[in-house]
Amino acid sequence: MRYISTRGQTAPQSFADILLAGLAPDGGLFLPESWPQIPAEEIFGFAGKRYAGVAFAILKRFTGDSFTDAELREDIEAAYSDFDAPDIAPLVEIGKGKYLLELFHGPTLAFKDIAMQVLGRLFARALAKEGGKATVVAATSGDTGSAAIAALGGLPNIDVFVMHPKGRVSEVQRRQMTTAPFDNVHNIALEGSFDDAQTVVKQLFADKAFANRAHLTAVNSINFARIAAQAVYYFTAAVKLEKPATFVVPTGNFGDVFAGEAAMRMGLPAHKLVVATNANDIVARALNEGVYESDTVLPTLSPSMDIQVSSNFERALFEASGRDADWVRGAMDTFAAKRSITLPGELRLKLRARYDAGRADDAETLDLMARTFRATGRTVDPHTAVALRVAEKLDARLEDPIVILSTAHPAKFPDAVAQATGQKVPLPRRLAALYDGVERVTVLPHDLAAVRVFIEERLRPA
Ligand SMILES: *Cc1c(COP(=O)(O)O)cnc(C)c1O
C-alpha cells in the first residue's frame, strides 16, 4: 500500500513514511493510492469480534509492510487497554431509531484518543526503526492537544509542541494539556484563533530548511493514520445495528466525518454522512450553497469546532473531483489567495450524494442540552448537542437508523453543562488531579518567527 498527495506533486510513499511526515511536502494531504476493499462477508463477521480485532483487520490493510502483524496487534491492544468501556465505542439507543455512538471513554475523554492512542504507539515504533528523532507540532482546537500529550508524553526521541488558541479552549481542556508532567511536552498559548494556529503549523512545514533540521511532523487529523483508525467505529456501529445507518458528525476540521467516507469507500454500506457544525459553518455552507468561503472564527460553546478552514475537506474534494490533483492544487491556491472557492456543479452533486449538512448556534445548543436533560436525565457535551440538534432539524430527510457521534464527555465542558442544565457533572477519575497540577504554558503572538525561535531553543541536539 502506497500513499499519494491530494496535490499530486509528491512521489508515492509507504505508511511509515506518511505516518512520520504528517503533511505531504507539496502542501497536500496523503491518501491511499487506492482504497482497500473489505468484502461484505468480512464486514458481517466483525459482529463477533472485539473492537481491537476489528481495528487490526482494518488497519493492517493500510499499514502494508511498515509493521509486522505482531507489532500492529501489540500496539492496537495496548492502545485500547486504558478505556473505560469494554467495547471502546458503545452504541446507546436514545430514542426510536436514534443512537449515540459514545467515543469519549479514552484517557482524555474525547474521541481524539481513539486514533491518537494507536498513532502514538505506531509513531514511536516507526521512529525507533528509523533511528531518528521527531518534533511533533500540533495545533489544537482543544482536544487534539491533550490526546497527543497522553499518547506521546514521556516517549524518547520525540518532542511535542502543542499550540492552542489562547483563552479559546475550556479550562478543563487547557489544564489537561498544561498540567502534563512530561519534559518533552511544550505548551504554547497562541494569541488568535485555531485557524491562526493551524496556519502557523503550515508555515513551519513550508520552511523546508527548518522542517528538515527539526524533523518536523504533524499528528493533527491531517495525518492519515488518524483517519484510518477513526474509520473503525463506523464499522463497529453499523455491524451492531445490522443495517445501513445515517451518521451525524459534529464537525470542525472534517477529519472524523471524512473517516466515514473512508469507511464507505472500503465497502461500508451507509445512507449518508451528515456534517453538523456550530456557527462556524464553512463546510455546511459549502455543501448547501456550493461556495467554500472562510469567515472570521466565532468563539462558541463547542470550541473544538471553532474552525473556518477545514483541512480535511481537501480530501473530500480530491475524491469528489475524481482524484483530480491538478484541480485540487489550483483550488487550494485560489483559496489561499482569496479565502473562497466556488465548487463546480458536478463536484458539488458528488459531495451531496454522500454528505448532508446543517448548523446549530449556541442558543440551539444550550436548548438542546436542557431538553435532553429534562427528557432523559442525560447530560451531553456541547459538541454532541450540536449534532443532536442538526439531526433534529434535518429529521424529515434523514433515513433511520440515525447514529449521532458523541465526541466528548460532558465533564470536559462543565460551564456549558451548568449553563444549560444547572447541573454539575461529577469529575471522572481521569480528571481528579486536574485542579492540583501546576500549569506550564508559554504565551506567544501568532507570529511564525516567534514560534520558530521558541521551538528552536528547545530542540534536542542532533
Ligand atoms: C475535534 C473535535 C470535533 C471535530 O472533529 P473534526 O475531525 O475536527 O471534524 C468534534 N467534537 C469534539 C469534542 C472534538 O474534540
The ligand as an SDF file (V2000), in Angstrom:
LIG
                    3D

 15 15  0  0  0  0  0  0  0  0999 V2000
  -12.0490   17.5540   17.3020 C   0  0  0  0  0  0  0  0  0  0  0  0
  -13.4390   17.5110   17.7760 C   0  0  0  0  0  0  0  0  0  0  0  0
  -14.5340   17.6020   16.8940 C   0  0  0  0  0  0  0  0  0  0  0  0
  -14.3420   17.8500   15.4120 C   0  0  0  0  0  0  0  0  0  0  0  0
  -13.7190   16.7900   14.7490 O   0  0  0  0  0  0  0  0  0  0  0  0
  -13.0190   17.0470   13.3350 P   0  0  0  0  0  0  0  0  0  0  0  0
  -12.3750   15.7650   12.9850 O   0  0  0  0  0  0  0  0  0  0  0  0
  -12.0270   18.1620   13.5620 O   0  0  0  0  0  0  0  0  0  0  0  0
  -14.0890   17.4600   12.3820 O   0  0  0  0  0  0  0  0  0  0  0  0
  -15.8060   17.4710   17.4060 C   0  0  0  0  0  0  0  0  0  0  0  0
  -16.0250   17.2940   18.7320 N   0  0  0  0  0  0  0  0  0  0  0  0
  -15.0060   17.2070   19.6090 C   0  0  0  0  0  0  0  0  0  0  0  0
  -15.3100   17.0340   21.0330 C   0  0  0  0  0  0  0  0  0  0  0  0
  -13.6810   17.3040   19.1660 C   0  0  0  0  0  0  0  0  0  0  0  0
  -12.6750   17.2080   20.0340 O   0  0  0  0  0  0  0  0  0  0  0  0
  1  2  1  0
  2  3  1  0
  2 14  2  0
  3  4  1  0
  3 10  2  0
  4  5  1  0
  5  6  1  0
  6  7  2  0
  6  8  1  0
  6  9  1  0
 10 11  1  0
 11 12  2  0
 12 13  1  0
 12 14  1  0
 14 15  1  0
M  END
$$$$
